[in-house]
Amino acid sequence: MEPTPDTRARRLDVGVAWNLASLAILGLSGFLMLALIERCYDAETLGRFQLVWGVYVVLSQLGVGGLDRSVLRAVSQAQGSPAEVRRLAWGALAPGLALSAAVALTLVFLRGTFAAWQGSAELADMALYAAPGLFCFSVNKILLGVVNGLERMRAFAVYQSLRYLGMPVGVWLCSAGGLPGSRVTLLFAFAEGLLLLVLALEFLSTVGPPVRAAIGASPAHLRFGLRGLLAGVVLELNTRLDVIMLGRFLTEDAPVGIYSLAVAVAEGVFQVLTVLQNNYNPLLAQGLVGDRSGLPALIRRGRRQGFWLLTGLGAVAVLGYPLGADLLMGDPAYRAGWLPFGLLIAGIVSAAAWLPFGQILLMGNRPTLHSAYMLSILAVNVLGNALLIPRLGLAGAALGTAISLAWSAQALRWLARRALGTAL
């Protein structure tokens, strides 16, 4: 029996609440991870870690190949047929394993080139030890796409929390084991490897064992993923572009570490929009096919949630940043990140009413257009950072990124109306 609108609304609110709780764990774990790296090692190690993390998250999108969004959309629309869900899920996972392994090996082979480009020899070792975690991370994104598509949002929240908690624990284990700073990126292997074991059990229990028919689903997933691949790479590149460009323009690693704290906190705030996206994506995938009468109410609900949640949280975060930086890092130098942080939050709030639907083009089966949309955001971000970092330093990086966020919201509104006939 089809759920009523009231039932769907309640389920949506419960899913959002669970995933916001998971987000709180993300924020605390992220702070703790950065603080542990800085205190157990030093600011230079933290800066280098952030540079490797930037490459790590970008390459993870190549490893997943857009298959996570493809399986999310497909499984959402096939929920009434367990056999079809099983075929579609395994059809995405099989090529995903091969892609993830290939990209992890690519990081291993190109680690020296990356280190030379950044002018820091220690980055080569850090990239090497990040590779096993990169493989697991890419596979986990596909498995989480299945959980998301099945609208198992409570489970989704628990699994995400496991990942977040594993990262600071991984730092502690590296330090307790006497490992040098160049090996701190092993935290990725610990956190993602543990999550992979749990998600494998989830996958087998909810989807079932592999079936031969899954082979027939792989080409459609790969076509969708290829058309949307650029969007995933650009998405992750945009989240780290300012840090990467600072590493290129600045001659010292320590300021990058200071800015990285501001970015980490701002990314935690932004994750509220990601939580909303994860909860709205399955509903968009279903609502954009057939009867669209429920879409306007769904969009109004998401816009209200996005704006008020981000405005309130952003204000609290900006006011509390100096004290939080002191408590967490124990070094007044990190207060220099307050202005960049405020600029990043301003950019996030400017887009907050629309970005809960940031993947509406993907859910509407327009992955190529979504890639073009994401590429436009990257272009604005690169241009802003290139022009402003030499003039304003850390504040210039933040301002360039904030401008790209404001652009992303307005471009999304125009494209959704023109391509899907949906007003945001």
C-alpha positions as CSV (number, residue, x, y, z in Angstrom):
1,M,0.0,0.0,0.0
2,E,1.3,3.4,-1.0
3,P,2.1,5.6,2.0
4,T,-0.1,8.7,2.5
5,P,1.5,12.2,2.3
6,D,1.3,12.6,6.1
7,T,3.1,9.2,6.5
8,R,5.8,10.2,4.1
9,A,6.2,13.6,5.8
10,R,6.6,11.9,9.2
11,R,9.1,9.4,7.8
12,L,11.0,12.3,6.2
13,D,11.2,14.2,9.5
14,V,12.3,11.1,11.3
15,G,15.0,10.4,8.7
16,V,16.2,14.0,8.9
17,A,16.3,13.9,12.7
18,W,18.4,10.7,12.7
19,N,20.8,12.0,10.1
20,L,21.1,15.4,11.9
21,A,22.1,13.4,15.0
22,S,24.7,11.6,12.9
23,L,25.9,15.0,11.7
24,A,26.5,16.1,15.2
25,I,28.7,13.0,15.6
26,L,30.5,14.0,12.4
27,G,31.2,17.5,13.8
28,L,32.5,16.3,17.1
29,S,34.5,13.5,15.5
30,G,36.0,15.9,12.8
31,F,37.0,18.4,15.5
32,L,38.6,15.6,17.5
33,M,40.4,14.2,14.5
34,L,42.0,17.5,13.6
35,A,42.8,18.3,17.2
36,L,44.5,14.9,17.7
37,I,46.6,15.3,14.6
38,E,47.7,18.7,15.6
39,R,48.4,17.7,19.2
40,C,49.9,14.3,18.6
41,Y,52.0,15.6,15.7
42,D,52.1,19.3,14.7
43,A,50.5,22.0,12.5
44,E,52.6,21.1,9.5
45,T,51.4,17.5,9.6
46,L,47.8,18.7,9.9
47,G,48.3,21.0,6.8
48,R,49.8,18.1,4.8
49,F,47.0,15.8,5.9
50,Q,44.5,18.2,4.6
51,L,46.2,18.4,1.2
52,V,46.2,14.6,0.9
53,W,42.6,14.5,2.1
54,G,41.7,16.9,-0.7
55,V,43.1,14.5,-3.3
56,Y,41.6,11.5,-1.5
57,V,38.0,12.8,-1.7
58,V,38.4,13.9,-5.3
59,L,39.8,10.5,-6.4
60,S,37.0,8.7,-4.4
61,Q,34.6,10.1,-7.0
62,L,36.5,8.5,-9.8
63,G,36.5,5.3,-7.8
64,V,32.8,5.3,-7.4
65,G,32.2,6.4,-11.0
66,G,28.8,7.9,-10.3
67,L,27.4,4.5,-9.5
68,D,26.3,5.5,-6.1
69,R,23.8,8.1,-7.5
70,S,22.8,5.7,-10.3
71,V,21.9,2.9,-7.8
72,L,20.2,5.3,-5.4
73,R,17.9,6.5,-8.2
74,A,17.2,3.1,-9.6
75,V,16.6,1.4,-6.3
76,S,14.3,4.2,-5.2
77,Q,12.1,3.6,-8.2
78,A,12.2,-0.2,-7.8
79,Q,11.3,-0.5,-4.1
80,G,8.2,-2.5,-4.8
81,S,10.1,-5.3,-6.5
82,P,12.8,-7.1,-4.3
83,A,14.0,-9.1,-7.3
84,E,14.6,-5.9,-9.3
85,V,16.3,-4.2,-6.3
86,R,18.6,-7.1,-6.0
87,R,19.5,-7.1,-9.7
88,L,20.0,-3.3,-9.8
89,A,22.1,-3.3,-6.6
90,W,24.5,-6.0,-7.6
91,G,24.6,-4.5,-11.1
92,A,26.2,-1.4,-9.6
93,L,28.4,-3.0,-7.1
94,A,30.3,-5.4,-9.5
95,P,31.8,-2.6,-11.7
96,G,32.3,-0.5,-8.6
97,L,34.7,-2.9,-7.0
98,A,36.9,-2.8,-10.2
99,L,36.8,1.0,-10.4
100,S,37.6,1.4,-6.8
101,A,40.7,-0.8,-7.0
102,A,41.9,0.9,-10.2
103,V,41.7,4.4,-8.7
104,A,43.4,3.3,-5.4
105,L,46.3,1.9,-7.4
106,T,46.4,5.2,-9.4
107,L,47.0,7.1,-6.2
108,V,49.9,4.8,-5.3
109,F,51.6,5.2,-8.7
110,L,51.1,9.0,-8.9
111,R,51.9,9.8,-5.3
112,G,55.4,11.1,-6.2
113,T,54.0,13.5,-8.9
114,F,51.5,14.9,-6.4
115,A,54.2,15.4,-3.8
116,A,56.5,17.2,-6.3
117,W,53.6,19.5,-7.5
118,Q,52.9,20.5,-3.9
119,G,56.6,20.9,-3.1
120,S,56.4,18.6,0.0
121,A,58.2,15.2,-0.1
122,E,56.3,13.9,2.9
123,L,53.1,13.9,0.9
124,A,54.2,10.9,-1.1
125,D,54.2,8.6,2.0
126,M,50.9,10.1,3.2
127,A,49.3,9.4,-0.1
128,L,50.6,5.8,-0.2
129,Y,49.0,5.0,3.2
130,A,45.8,6.6,2.2
131,A,45.3,4.2,-0.7
132,P,43.7,1.2,1.1
133,G,41.1,3.6,2.7
134,L,40.4,5.1,-0.7
135,F,39.4,1.7,-2.1
136,C,37.1,1.0,0.9
137,F,35.6,4.5,0.8
138,S,34.6,4.2,-2.9
139,V,32.9,0.9,-2.4
140,N,31.2,2.1,0.7
141,K,29.6,5.0,-1.2
142,I,27.9,2.5,-3.5
143,L,26.7,0.4,-0.6
144,L,25.4,3.5,1.1
145,G,23.6,4.5,-2.1
146,V,21.6,1.3,-1.8
147,V,20.7,2.0,1.8
148,N,19.7,5.5,0.8
149,G,17.6,4.3,-2.2
150,L,15.7,1.9,0.1
151,E,15.0,4.9,2.4
152,R,16.6,3.1,5.3
153,M,17.5,6.5,6.7
154,R,18.0,5.4,10.3
155,A,20.4,2.7,9.3
156,F,22.1,5.2,6.9
157,A,22.6,7.6,9.9
158,V,24.1,4.8,12.1
159,Y,26.5,3.7,9.3
160,Q,27.7,7.3,8.6
161,S,28.2,7.7,12.4
162,L,30.4,4.6,12.4
163,R,32.6,6.1,9.8
164,Y,32.9,9.5,11.6
165,L,33.8,7.8,14.9
166,G,36.4,5.6,13.3
167,M,38.5,8.5,12.1
168,P,39.7,10.1,15.4
169,V,40.1,6.5,16.7
170,G,42.3,5.9,13.8
171,V,44.5,8.9,14.6
172,W,44.8,7.8,18.2
173,L,45.8,4.3,17.1
174,C,48.5,5.7,14.8
175,S,49.9,7.9,17.6
176,A,49.6,5.2,20.3
177,G,51.4,2.8,17.9
178,G,54.3,5.2,17.5
179,L,53.7,5.8,13.8
180,P,55.2,8.9,12.3
181,G,53.0,11.7,10.9
182,S,53.6,10.4,7.4
183,R,51.4,7.4,8.2
184,V,48.5,9.1,9.9
185,T,46.5,8.6,6.8
186,L,46.1,5.0,7.8
187,L,43.1,6.3,9.8
188,F,41.2,6.1,6.5
189,A,41.8,2.4,6.2
190,F,40.7,1.8,9.8
191,A,37.5,3.8,9.6
192,E,36.5,2.7,6.1
193,G,37.5,-0.9,6.4
194,L,35.4,-1.3,9.6
195,L,32.4,0.4,7.8
196,L,32.9,-1.9,4.8
197,L,32.5,-5.0,6.9
198,V,29.3,-3.7,8.5
199,L,27.8,-2.5,5.1
200,A,28.6,-5.9,3.5
201,L,26.4,-7.6,6.1
202,E,23.7,-4.9,5.6
203,F,23.8,-5.4,1.8
204,L,23.5,-9.2,2.0
205,S,20.7,-9.1,4.5
206,T,18.6,-6.5,2.7
207,V,19.4,-7.2,-0.9
208,G,20.5,-10.8,-1.0
209,P,23.3,-12.8,-2.7
210,P,24.4,-12.0,-6.3
211,V,22.3,-13.1,-9.2
212,R,23.4,-13.6,-12.8
213,A,20.8,-11.2,-14.1
214,A,22.7,-8.4,-12.4
215,I,25.2,-8.4,-15.2
216,G,22.5,-6.9,-17.4
217,A,22.0,-3.9,-15.1
218,S,25.7,-2.9,-15.1
219,P,25.8,-1.2,-18.5
220,A,23.0,1.2,-17.7
221,H,24.6,2.0,-14.3
222,L,27.9,2.6,-16.1
223,R,26.3,4.9,-18.7
224,F,24.6,6.9,-16.0
225,G,27.7,7.0,-13.9
226,L,29.9,8.1,-16.9
227,R,27.6,10.9,-17.8
228,G,27.5,12.1,-14.1
229,L,31.1,11.3,-13.2
230,L,32.4,14.8,-13.8
231,A,29.8,16.1,-11.4
232,G,31.0,13.8,-8.6
233,V,34.6,14.7,-9.1
234,V,33.8,18.4,-9.3
235,L,31.7,18.2,-6.1
236,E,34.5,16.8,-4.1
237,L,37.1,19.1,-5.7
238,N,35.0,22.1,-4.9
239,T,35.0,21.2,-1.2
240,R,38.8,21.1,-1.2
241,L,39.7,23.5,-3.9
242,D,40.4,26.4,-1.6
243,V,42.8,24.3,0.5
244,I,44.5,22.9,-2.5
245,M,45.0,26.3,-4.1
246,L,46.2,27.8,-0.8
247,G,48.8,25.0,-0.7
248,R,49.9,26.0,-4.1
249,F,50.0,29.8,-3.5
250,L,51.4,29.9,0.0
251,T,55.0,28.9,0.8
252,E,54.3,27.5,4.3
253,D,52.1,24.6,5.4
254,A,51.0,26.0,8.8
255,P,48.6,28.7,7.4
256,V,46.9,25.9,5.4
257,G,46.5,24.0,8.7
258,I,44.8,27.1,10.3
259,Y,42.5,27.5,7.3
260,S,41.8,23.8,7.3
261,L,40.1,24.1,10.7
262,A,37.8,26.8,9.3
263,V,37.0,24.6,6.3
264,A,36.4,21.6,8.5
265,V,33.9,23.4,10.7
266,A,32.2,25.0,7.7
267,E,32.0,21.7,6.0
268,G,30.3,20.3,9.1
269,V,27.7,23.1,8.9
270,F,27.3,22.4,5.1
271,Q,26.6,18.7,5.9
272,V,23.2,19.8,7.2
273,L,22.3,20.4,3.5
274,T,23.8,17.0,2.6
275,V,21.6,15.4,5.2
276,L,18.6,17.0,3.6
277,Q,19.8,16.0,0.1
278,N,20.1,12.4,1.2
279,N,16.6,12.4,2.6
280,Y,15.0,14.2,-0.3
281,N,16.8,12.4,-3.1
282,P,14.7,9.2,-3.1
283,L,11.5,11.3,-2.9
284,L,12.6,13.4,-5.8
285,A,13.5,10.3,-7.9
286,Q,10.0,9.0,-7.3
287,G,8.2,12.3,-7.6
288,L,9.8,13.3,-11.0
289,V,8.2,10.3,-12.7
290,G,4.5,10.0,-13.2
291,D,2.3,12.2,-11.0
292,R,4.1,15.3,-9.9
293,S,1.3,16.8,-7.8
294,G,3.2,16.3,-4.5
295,L,6.4,18.0,-5.6
296,P,5.6,21.6,-4.8
297,A,4.7,20.8,-1.2
298,L,7.9,18.7,-0.9
299,I,10.0,21.5,-2.3
300,R,8.5,24.1,0.0
301,R,9.2,21.9,3.0
302,G,12.8,21.4,2.0
303,R,13.4,25.1,1.4
304,R,12.1,26.0,4.8
305,Q,14.1,23.3,6.5
306,G,17.3,24.3,4.6
307,F,17.0,28.0,5.2
308,W,16.1,28.0,8.9
309,L,18.4,25.2,9.9
310,L,21.5,26.7,8.2
311,T,20.7,30.3,9.3
312,G,20.4,29.3,13.0
313,L,23.3,26.9,13.0
314,G,25.5,29.3,11.0
315,A,24.9,32.1,13.4
316,V,25.8,29.9,16.4
317,A,28.9,28.6,14.7
318,V,30.3,32.0,13.7
319,L,29.8,33.4,17.3
320,G,31.3,30.4,18.9
321,Y,34.2,29.8,16.5
322,P,37.0,31.7,18.4
323,L,36.2,30.0,21.7
324,G,35.9,26.6,20.0
325,A,39.2,27.0,18.2
326,D,40.9,27.8,21.5
327,L,39.4,24.9,23.3
328,L,40.1,22.4,20.6
329,M,43.5,23.4,19.3
330,G,45.0,25.1,22.3
331,D,46.8,27.6,20.1
332,P,45.6,31.2,19.7
333,A,47.0,31.2,16.1
334,Y,43.9,29.3,15.0
335,R,41.7,32.4,15.7
336,A,43.0,33.7,12.4
337,G,40.6,31.4,10.8
338,W,37.5,33.3,12.2
339,L,37.1,35.7,9.3
340,P,37.5,33.1,6.6
341,F,35.0,30.9,8.5
342,G,32.5,33.7,8.6
343,L,32.8,34.2,4.9
344,L,32.3,30.5,4.2
345,I,29.2,30.4,6.4
346,A,27.8,33.5,4.5
347,G,28.1,31.6,1.3
348,I,26.5,28.5,2.7
349,V,23.5,30.5,4.1
350,S,23.0,32.2,0.7
351,A,22.4,28.8,-0.9
352,A,20.7,27.1,2.0
353,A,17.1,27.3,0.7
354,W,17.8,25.5,-2.6
355,L,20.7,23.1,-2.0
356,P,18.6,20.4,-0.3
357,F,17.6,19.7,-4.0
358,G,21.2,20.0,-5.3
359,Q,21.0,16.7,-7.0
360,I,17.5,17.1,-8.6
361,L,19.0,16.9,-12.1
362,L,20.5,13.5,-11.3
363,M,17.3,12.3,-9.8
364,G,15.5,13.5,-12.9
365,N,17.8,11.4,-15.1
366,R,19.8,14.3,-16.4
367,P,23.4,13.4,-15.3
368,T,25.1,15.1,-18.2
369,L,23.4,18.4,-17.4
370,H,24.2,17.9,-13.8
371,S,27.9,17.5,-14.7
372,A,27.8,20.7,-16.7
373,Y,26.1,22.5,-13.8
374,M,28.8,21.3,-11.4
375,L,31.5,22.3,-13.8
376,S,30.2,25.9,-13.9
377,I,30.5,26.0,-10.1
378,L,34.1,24.8,-10.3
379,A,34.9,27.5,-12.9
380,V,33.5,30.2,-10.6
381,N,35.4,28.7,-7.6
382,V,38.7,28.5,-9.5
383,L,38.5,32.0,-10.8
384,G,37.5,33.4,-7.5
385,N,40.3,31.7,-5.6
386,A,42.9,32.5,-8.2
387,L,42.0,36.2,-8.2
388,L,41.5,36.6,-4.4
389,I,44.1,34.4,-2.7
390,P,47.1,36.4,-3.9
391,R,45.4,39.6,-2.7
392,L,43.6,38.5,0.5
393,G,45.2,35.2,1.5
394,L,43.0,33.0,3.7
395,A,40.1,35.4,3.4
396,G,40.4,35.4,-0.4
397,A,40.1,31.6,-0.5
398,A,37.0,31.8,1.6
399,L,35.4,34.6,-0.4
400,G,36.0,32.8,-3.7
401,T,34.4,29.7,-2.3
402,A,31.4,31.7,-0.9
403,I,30.8,33.3,-4.3
404,S,30.7,29.9,-6.0
405,L,28.1,28.7,-3.4
406,A,25.8,31.6,-4.1
407,W,26.2,30.9,-7.8
408,S,25.4,27.2,-7.4
409,A,21.9,28.0,-5.9
410,Q,20.8,30.4,-8.6
411,A,22.1,28.2,-11.4
412,L,20.3,25.2,-10.0
413,R,17.0,27.1,-9.9
414,W,17.3,28.1,-13.5
415,L,18.3,24.6,-14.7
416,A,15.6,22.8,-12.7
417,R,12.9,25.1,-14.3
418,R,14.3,24.8,-17.8
419,A,15.2,21.1,-17.9
420,L,12.7,19.5,-15.6
421,G,9.8,22.0,-15.5
422,T,10.2,22.2,-11.7
423,A,10.3,25.4,-9.8
424,L,12.6,25.5,-6.8
